[in-house]
Every structure is written in C-alpha cells, then in structure tokens.
Amino acid sequence: MRDDHHRRASGKLDQHRQKSKASKRKRDKLKSRLLQLERDQIYSSKEKKSIRRALTSDTMSPEVTDDEEDSRRVAMPFAWESSRLKEVKRVLDTDYRKALSAQSRRNHL
C-alpha cells in the first residue's frame, strides 16, 4: 500500500504495474515450458538436463506490444539464440498448448 502511494506520487505506478505483469507472464511461460519438458517423452534425460540448464528467465525472449493493437504482445527473439533452443521452445510451447483443455486454451491465447 505504502509503495503504491509512493509510486503514484512519483508518477511511476503504471510503469511498475506493466513491468510486474510482464515479469509474471515471463515466469508463467518459463514454468509452462519446464512443466512440459518433464511431460514430454521425446527428449532423453541427458537432453532434458541440458535444456533445463538453458531455460532460465534470462533466456526468455522479451515481449513488445504490437503498434496497431495494444493487447497483442509479440516475443522478440534474441539475436544470439541458437536455432536448437528456438526449436525446443517452439516444441514445448506447442505441446503445452495441445495438453490444455479447450477452455484453458482459449484463456491461454
């Protein structure tokens, strides 16, 4: 409460809320990828260990909002990201969405 009051007074409340929401989306995305990694049988235990080490909050692509539509967010891939890591992320994201129920899938998009 006190922090909100201080942020409101300094004009940084909206900025803080946007950063908090982006941080939560990043944590949730990482959590869903790690969960799906454990579920998937396509990777060996050695590969899973390597992927787990590579999947950290620092390797999560930052999001930017679309200029035309503020509610649409686009992940900006890192220039240094390997094609292997990109493919693993794509597979985990796709498999996670497939595993969701229809209701959850609508809410997840």
C-alpha positions in Angstrom: 0.0 0.0 0.0 2.7 2.4 1.0 4.7 1.6 -2.1 1.7 2.2 -4.3 1.2 5.6 -2.7 4.8 6.5 -3.2 4.7 5.3 -6.9 1.5 7.2 -7.5 3.1 10.3 -6.1 6.2 9.9 -8.3 4.1 9.0 -11.4 5.6 5.5 -11.8 2.6 3.4 -10.7 1.5 2.4 -14.2 5.1 1.7 -15.2 5.5 -0.6 -12.2 2.3 -2.4 -12.9 3.3 -3.0 -16.5 6.7 -4.3 -15.5 5.1 -6.6 -12.9 2.6 -8.0 -15.4 5.4 -8.6 -18.0 7.5 -10.3 -15.3 4.6 -12.6 -14.3 4.0 -13.6 -18.0 7.7 -14.4 -18.3 7.6 -16.5 -15.1 4.5 -18.3 -16.2 5.9 -19.0 -19.7 9.1 -20.5 -18.1 7.0 -22.6 -15.7 4.9 -24.0 -18.5 7.9 -24.8 -20.6 9.6 -26.6 -17.7 6.4 -28.5 -16.9 6.0 -29.6 -20.5 9.7 -30.6 -20.6 9.0 -33.1 -17.8 5.9 -34.4 -19.5 7.5 -34.9 -23.0 9.0 -38.2 -23.8 10.8 -37.1 -26.9 13.9 -35.9 -25.1 16.3 -38.2 -23.3 17.2 -37.5 -19.6 20.5 -36.1 -20.7 18.8 -33.7 -23.2 16.3 -32.7 -20.6 19.1 -31.8 -18.2 20.8 -29.7 -20.8 17.5 -28.0 -21.8 16.7 -27.3 -18.2 20.0 -25.5 -17.8 19.3 -23.5 -20.9 15.8 -22.5 -19.9 16.1 -19.6 -17.4 14.4 -16.3 -17.0 17.4 -14.7 -18.7 16.8 -16.8 -21.9 13.1 -15.9 -22.1 12.5 -13.5 -25.0 11.3 -10.0 -24.2 7.8 -9.0 -25.3 6.8 -5.9 -27.1 3.2 -4.7 -27.8 2.0 -4.5 -31.3 1.8 -0.9 -32.6 -1.6 -1.5 -34.1 -3.2 -3.4 -31.3 -2.0 -2.7 -27.7 -3.4 -6.0 -26.3 -1.3 -8.1 -28.7 2.2 -9.0 -27.5 5.0 -10.2 -29.7 8.1 -12.0 -28.4 11.3 -10.6 -29.8 13.8 -13.4 -30.2 17.4 -12.9 -29.1 20.0 -12.5 -31.9 22.3 -14.9 -30.1 19.7 -17.6 -29.6 20.6 -20.9 -31.3 18.3 -22.5 -33.8 18.2 -25.6 -31.5 17.0 -23.5 -28.5 14.4 -21.8 -30.7 13.1 -25.2 -31.9 13.0 -26.7 -28.3 11.0 -23.6 -27.1 8.6 -23.9 -30.1 8.0 -27.6 -29.5 7.5 -27.2 -25.7 5.0 -24.3 -26.3 3.1 -26.2 -28.9 2.9 -29.4 -26.8 1.9 -27.4 -23.8 -1.0 -25.7 -25.7 -2.1 -29.1 -27.0 -2.2 -30.5 -23.5 -4.5 -27.8 -22.2 -8.3 -28.2 -22.1 -10.3 -26.3 -24.7 -11.4 -23.7 -22.0 -7.8 -23.2 -20.8 -6.5 -23.0 -24.4 -8.9 -20.1 -25.1 -7.8 -18.3 -22.0 -4.1 -19.0 -22.7 -4.0 -17.3 -26.1 
